Amino acid sequence: MSLILGGRRVGSPRTAAVTTQPVLRAPPFGRRRPVVSRLRDFDRALDECAMAPLAERERAAALARKLADERLGGAFWAPCAGLKPGAILLRPRGLSEGCAMLSAALARSSGEAIVISAPDTHWAASLRGPADVAGARLIPGERDPWSLVENARQVVAHADDPVAFHAAVIGRPVRWTGPRDLSGCGADALAQAFLLAGVAYRDPFSGEPCQAEDIAALLADWRRHLDRTRGVAVCVGIAPWKRQAVSDMLASPTGAPAMARRRRGLALARSSGGVAAGWATRLPNGFDVDAAQAGVVLARMEDGFLRSAGLGAGLVPPLSLTLDRLGAHYDPAVASELTRLLTSPAVRDPVLLARAERLIERLRDAAVGKYGQDRSAPFVRPDAARVVLVVGQVEDDASVRFGGGGVRGNLDLLARVRAIEPKATILYRPHPDVEAGHRRGGVPDHAVLTHADQVVRAPGLPSLAAAVDAVHVLTSLAGFEALLRGTPVVTHGHPFYAGWGLTTDLAAPSRGELGLPALVAGALILYPLYLDPKTRLPCPPEVLVDRLTQAPPPPGALARLRALQGRLAKSLETRG
């Protein structure tokens, strides 16, 4: 069929083969295209949707409301359509049908704008001429389906088109085209066919079958991930050994960001209108000023709080990152995205808080901390009335420099703790990076023992924190890990978890009241980015915790060389 406009025949009889896709499908992450769903007896599900059991329709309707509230489903990651209110939206499946739909819409039109959404760009280009002649707007390629339907006065689509489902869910009128007319089916019945009866789901991390609700929850996590990484065009200051992990974590439907040096990085970000992400402690001097002058948004990157099964200083690539466009989370002088998140209503959502409580329980049970699972033997607590743990840090660490609260190194911290806890048995845990010979902050045991009663190098922090009566920290994440295990924490500096009423703070000011689940919801669920080491896909924290409980892979050649270098440095330091 062709379209006759102004005495002119426009278009051709070509049609296109169409493959209907499930409503709940996964976005691509660079070259990785995870599969989470496939159609199963979909035509039969549509034909029988009006007869679906009430309980299944109610379940499907609840899931459909969640999708509408969180704008999930279809190509939710695609650009927005930007429809003006009152438009008639056409969803043809080929050039011939596009011309027929346009002709019929013009015949029925009383002046409404007509918009043609043509997801297949191969034939959409041939529809440009007819659309221009008719004064219609053509949108080629995929678009966020909610942006297509939310302002539409009516949607004209096939019965198995997911965009028609999105329209029905939010109450937009649908004119059904093709051999199947679903005008007698309610939105709940359509949801039962599109989301439950006609689709099979698969967990992309385990490969096992799962429920539609599980995939909806994963897509919500992936949407947050994409929102946090949106616009990142280039990365600066990333060490070569961690570039692949960073690239995989920041990969988006349009690809992965470039890795570049200072000038080229700024030029790439400026030309693309994108964000420059830089490792916070490796940014070139003055880069933040140059970025501001160039009109480039700078996002500071750091290790996440569940990092990996091994030390960063040991050249083990990260499996978690934080990306903050406002400032480093460890700098108390700025209101970082983490700080704003922790004061927002988002961390008080009841569903999210319940998830955070389950995550806390999982971390406790699995003895997982920042550097993986603690597989050491249980700690034998000293026979004393009160036992406290003091956690050493890397003395030139950025969190110490910015948020140290005037404490002058690990020995000064120990002296302060002894003054506060004169009768306690004090255990001192050196930082593992320092112990491995990679970083500064080592204190000889004889100096430590002028204030402490014992130096403990094992077991890991999760086991230690659970065995003592209190943990004293400067800014160490060990204080956060102790909170997860129900151990009282005293902070001497300004860590992100201080000031919320959960810790005894000797330097940090009060920032309000926050429960532990809300802190975990912000710091471990909403704020960081996570990477599954097996599939190399972005993942929820729960998946990474499970991976960290598995046997870690043997260290690579670079990590082994780094370990040897650390042992040599430690040996020279001891001899000196």
N, C-alpha and C positions, 0 to 999 in steps of 0.2 A: 504494500500500500504506500502511496505517496501523498503529499500534502499540496493542495492547490491554494495559493495565496496570491491575490492581485492578478489572477489570470495566469499565474506561473506555476508549473508543477515542480515541487521541491522534494528532494529525498530519493530514496531507492528502496527496492523491496528486500534489501539485505536484512537478515535477522541474526541474532546472536544466541549461542548456546549459553544457558545460565545454570550455574550450580548454586543451589541454595545453601547458605551456611548457617550453623547454629547461632542463636542469639548470644549465648555465652561462649565467646571465643577469646583466645589470648592475643595480646599484641606481640609484634615481633620486637626482639631486642637485638639490634644489629643484624647479623646473619643468622641468629638463632630464632627459630619460629616454633615455639612450643605448641603442642596439640593437647587441648584439654577436653575436647568434645567431638562427637560425630553424630550425624543424624541416624536414627534407627526407626524404621517403620513410620517415617514422618508423615507421608501422605495418609496412611491409615489413621494416625493420631489426629490429623486435621479433620478427616471425615467423621471421626467419632467423638470430637471434642465436646459437642453438646451433650453427650451422654456420659461424660466423665463423672466419677463419684464425687459427691459433695466435699468430702474430706480432702481429696486430691485437688479440687478446684480452689479450696480455701488455702491449702498449702502453697499452691502456685500463685495465688493472688498476693499472699504475703511476700513471697519472693519477688514478684513483679514490683510491688511497692518499694522494696529495698533497692531494686535496680533503678527505679525512677528517682528515689531520694539521693542515691549516690552516683547517678548518671553513668551506669554501667550497661554493658550489652552492646552488640554490634561493634563497629570500629570506633569505640569511645575515645580512642587515642588520636583519631584523625582530626584535621582542622575543623573548626566550626563553620557552619554554612552561612550564618548571618542573614537568615530570612527575615523580612519585614512582616509584621503582623497582617493576617488576612490573606496570605497567598494560597493559591492552589498548587499543591505539590504533586508532580507526576513522577512515577517510577517505572519507566519502560524497560524492556529487556532486550531491545534491539532497535536499529534505526527505523525499520518499518513500523514497529509498534509505537515508537516514539512519535513518528509523524501522525499516526492514527490517534493517539492520546491527545496530541496537541490540537489536532483538528476538532476533536470532540469537545475539548475543554474550551476552545474559542467559541464553539457553537453555544455552549451553556453559559459562557461568562457574562457577567453583568459589570465588567470593568475591573475584576480582581486581577492582581498580578499572577502570572503563571510562571512557575519554576519547575524546570526539568532536572531531576537528579539522575545522572547517568554514571553509575559506578565503574562501568567498563570504559576506560578511556580510548580503546581501540575504535569503537564505533561512535563514541560520543563526539569525536571531532567532526564526523559527517553530519551530525545533528545541529552543528553550530549555525549553518545557513538557514534552515527552517526556523530555528529559534529566533534568530535575529530578525528575519522577515516578519514573524508573528509578534515581535516585541516581548518575547519571553526570555527569561534568564536561564542559561544552561550552567549547571554545576557538574563538571566532569570529575571523576575519581571519587574515592570514599570520603565521607564526612561523618562527623559525630552524629549519630542518628537522632539524639535528643535535640540538637540544634536544627535538624531538618523538620521535626514535627511540632516543636513547642509553639511556634507562631503560625502554623499552617491552619487555614480555615477548613481545608479538606485534603485528604491524601488519597490519590488514585494509585492502587498497587495490586499486585497479585496476592493471592491468599497465603502463599508460602514466603512472602517477603518479610524479613524481620523488621524492616522499617514500618510496615503496616502494624505489626505487633506493638512497636513502641508508641505509635499513634493511638492505638486502641487503649493502651495502658493508662494514658493521661487524658483519655476522653475526647480525642480528636476524631471527627467523622471520617470514615474510610469508605471509599467507593471501590468495591472489589471488582477486579477485571480478570479475565481468563475464565477457565472452565469451572472454577470452584467459587461459590458465593458463601461467605461466612457471616452474612448480615444477621443471621439468627443466633449467632454465638455471642455470649457475653465476654467481657474482658477476662474474667476468671477462667472460662473454658478455653479461650485462646492461649492464656498463660500456661494452662495445663498441657496443651499440645506442644507449644513452642519451648517450654522449659523443662517438662518432666517426661511425658509419655513418648515424645518423638526424638529423644536425645539420650545418648549414653555418655557418661563423664569419666575422665581418667585423671588421677593425680599425676602431674608432670614430674614430681620428685620421686615418688615410689613406683610409678607405673601401674598402681592398683586402681580398680574401679572405685568411684566415690560418688557422693551425692551432689545435686545441683547447688545446694546451699554451700557446700565446701568450695566449689569453684567460684561462686559469687564472692565469698570471703577472700579468696586468693586474688580475684580480679580487683577487689577493693584495695588490697595491699599493693598490687601492681600499679593501680591508678595513683596512689599516694607516691609510690616510687617515681613514676613518670613525672608527676607534678613537681617533685623535689629536684629532679635532674633536668627539667625542661629548660631548653635554651642554652645548655652548656655546649659551647662550640669548641673550646680549646682548653687543654690542661697545661699548666706551667709548674716547673719545679718538682716534677715527679721522677723519683729515682728509677733508673732503667729496670731494676729487678721487680718493681711493683707496678710497672706500666700496664701489663696485661690484665692484672686484677682490677686496676682502676678503669681501664677501657671496658672490661666486661660489665662492671658495676654501673657505668654511666652510659652504656649502650641504649639507644632509643629506637623507635620505629624508623627514624631517618638515618641511623648509623651511629657510630661511636665518635666521640670528640677527637680532634687532632692532639698530638703531643708536640709541644713546641717550646722554643726558648723565648726569652723576654720580648724582643721587638716583634718577631714573627707572630707570637701568641697574641699580642695586643692588636696587631694588624688584622689577624684572622677574626678575632672577636668583634672588632669594630666593623669590618666589612660585612659580616653576617648579622650584625645586630644582636649577637649572642653574649653569653656569659663566659668569662674567663675563670676557671677553677684552678686554684693554686694550693700546693701543700703549704699549710700555714707557717711551718717552721723553716721552709726552704724557699720562700718567696724572695726574689732578688730585692736588694735594698731599693726602696722608693717605688716599688712596683705598684703599691696601692695608690700612690699619688699619681703616677703615670696613667693608671687605669681610670681614675676619677677624671683627670684632664681629658682623656680620650673619650669619655662618656661610656666606658665599659663597666658593667657590673662585675664585681669581684666576689667570688665565693671561696671561702677558706675551707680547705679540706684537712681532715684529721682522721686518725684511727677511730673506729667505733668502740663501743664499750664491751662488746663480745668480739674480740678481734680475730683470733686464729688459734690453731694448735701449735703454738710456738711464738718466739719473740720476734718483734719487728727488727730489733737491733741484730738479731741473728739472721736477717734477710729472709724471713718467712713472710710471703706476701699476705696482705690483709684480706680478710673475708668480710670486713665491715668497715664502712666509712661514715663520717659525718660531713655534711656540706652545708655551710652557713653563710648566707649572703649579708648578714648584719655584723658578724664579728666572731672571734674564737670563743667557744663556750667556756674556756678556762680564764678568760680575761674579765675580771669583775668590773672593769671600768666601762664595759659596753653591754647593752641589752641584746644578747645573741638571740638567734631564732629559738634556741632551746629555752632560754629564759622566758621568752614571750609565749612559747608553747605551753610551758608549765603553769603559766598564769591564765591560760585560755580555757573556755568551757570544754574544749575538745578532750582534755584529759579527765574530765568528770563524767563522760558518757558511761552509763551503766554497763553496756555490753563490752566496751573497751576495758573497763575496770575488772570485770569478771575474767576477761582474757588475760589481763595483767596478773591477776591472782594465780591463775593456772600456770603462767610462765614462771612466776616466783617459785611455786611448788616444784616445777620441773627443774629449775636451776639448783634448788636445794637438793633434791633427790639425786640428781646426776653429778653433783659437785663440780659444776661447770663455772668457770670464771673467765676473765678477759683472755687468758692465754690457753684456753681449752679445759679439758677435764683433769681434775686432780686424781691421779691414779696411784698416789703414794699410800703408804701404810698409815692408819689412823694415828693422830698425834696423841702422845701420852702427856696429859696435863700434869704440871708440877703439883705436888701435894702442898697447896697453899690456900689460904682463905680467899684471897683475891689475886687473880692473874690478869694482867693487861698486856696487850700486844702493841708495840710501836712499829710502824711500817716505814722503812727507809725509802728514799726516792733518789732519782737521778738529779743531782744538785743543779745542773744547768737546764733542766727540763723547762719548757715554756710555761707550764702551769705553776711551777715554783717561782719563776721569775716574775710572772704577772700576779699571781695570787698567793704568794708565800706569807703574807701577813707579818713581815718583819723577822721571821725565823731565819737564822743564819746557818742553814745546813742541817744535816742529820744529827750531828753531835749536839747542836743547840736544841733541836727538838727533843732529844733524849733527856737533856738537862731539865727542860721545862716539864716534861712528863714526870720525872722523878720529884720535882718540887710539888707537883699537884698530887702525886700518888706516892707519898713517902713510905707507906707500909706495904705496898703492893709488890708482888713478884712481877718484874717487868721482863718481857721477852722482846727481843729486837729481831726483825726480819729485814735483811738487806734486800735491795731491789735486785731482781734477777738479771737485768741488763748490766748492773754494776758488778754483780758476782761473776757474770760471764766475761768481764773484762772489756765490755764494749762502750761503757759510759762512765762519766765522772760521778763521784759521791761515795766512794769507798771509805769506810772508817775502820781502822785496825781493831781487832777483837778486844785487845787490852784497853783501848780507849772507850769502846762501847761498854765494857764491863765496869767502868767507873760509875756508870749510871744504871745500867741494866743488870739483870741477874743471869741472863742466858741469851746467846745468839742462836736463832733457829733458822736453818736453811731449808728444812723440809718439815712437814709436808707442804702442799700448796696452800694458798691463801684460803680457799673455801673451807678446808678442814681446820686450819688454824683459827679462823674467825669464829667458827662454830664452837670451839673448845674453850675460849677465854671469856672473861667477864666484861671486857671493854676493849675497844680498838682506838688507838690515838693515831691520827694522820695529820699531815700538812695539807696536801691537796690530792693525795693518792686515791685512785679508783678503788683501792682496797677498802676504804670506808663505805663506799656504795655496796661493795660485795658483802661487807659485814652486815649492813642494814638488811640485805636480802635474806640473811640467815638469822635475823632477829637479835643480833648482838649490838649493845649500845655503842655509839661512836662519838668521839670527841674530835672536833676539827680545830686545828691551829691556824689554818689558812682559809682560802676562799674557794673550795671546790663547788661544782655546780649543784651538788645535792645538799649543801649547807644552807641554813636560813629558812628552811621550810617547816621547822618544828619537829623534825625527825632526829636531829643530832644536837649535841651540846656544843655550841659554837663559841670559841674564844676570840675570834677575829671577825667572822662574817656577820653582817647585820641581818636582821630578820627580813624575810621577803614575803611572809604570809604563812598560812597553814596549808599543808599538803599531806595527804595520806600516802603511805608507801605504794599502794597500787597505782595511784595517780602519777607518782614520780616514775615508776617503772613504765607506765603507759607512754609517757612522754619520752623518757630517755632510752628505752629499749625497743619500743614498738613504732612510734610515730617519727622520731627524729633521725635514726641512722638508716643507712642503706646496707643491705646484706647480699652476699653472693653465695650460692650453693656451690661448693667445690666440685661436686660430681657432675651436675648438668651445666654449670657455668651460667645459670639463670639467676636473676634477682629472686630472693626468697624471703619469706617471713622469718622472724627470729626463731620460731619454734623449729623450723627445718634446720637452721644452722646449729642449734643446740643438739639436735639429734645427730647431725654429722660430727660434731665435736666429741660425742661420746663413742664414736667408732675409732678404730685404730688409725692413728695419723699415718700418712704416707712417709716413707723414709726420706730423710733430708737430701736435697739435691747437692750437686757438686759445689755450687756457690755457697750454700748454707754450711756445708762441711768445712770449706775453706775459711769462712767467717768464724766458725767455732774454733778452729785452730788458731786463727789470728787473736781471738779473745783470750784463749788460754796462754798464749805467748805474752800478751800484754799484761795479764794478771800475774804471770810469773815474774816479769820484769819489775812490776810494781811492788811485789812482795819482797824481792831481793833489794830494791831501793830503800 
